[in-house]
Amino acid sequence: MANALVSIQILPSTPGGASVLPFVDAAIDVIKASGVAYRVAPLETTMEGELSRLLEVVQDMNTAMTDMGCASVISQIKIYYNPQNGASMDRLLEKYPDGQ
């Protein structure tokens, strides 16, 4: 059972002022490759899993940005941690099946 939700908005300082969108796409690819459950939203992406694993994914995302030539990266993160009862995106969103 997952014990955490981690939402991340990644803001890389792109080389030469390049568009941030391909870098954000690459960061989401890191999440996809990790195998953790996730949901992309307009301003952030939320991951579900074990807190330690999710923080590793955050680190991998930041490393991917610098490997792509970004001088620096800002990662704005929100963490919901519930080791007793677990954490679930579906459970938190069950009242809003259509996203409204």
Secondary structure, DSSP 8 states (H G I E B T S, - for coil): ---EEEEEEEEE--GGG--SHHHHHHHHHHHHHHT-EEEE-SS-EEEEE-HHHHHHHHHHHHHHHHHTT-S-EEEEEEEEE-TTT---HHHHHTT-TT--
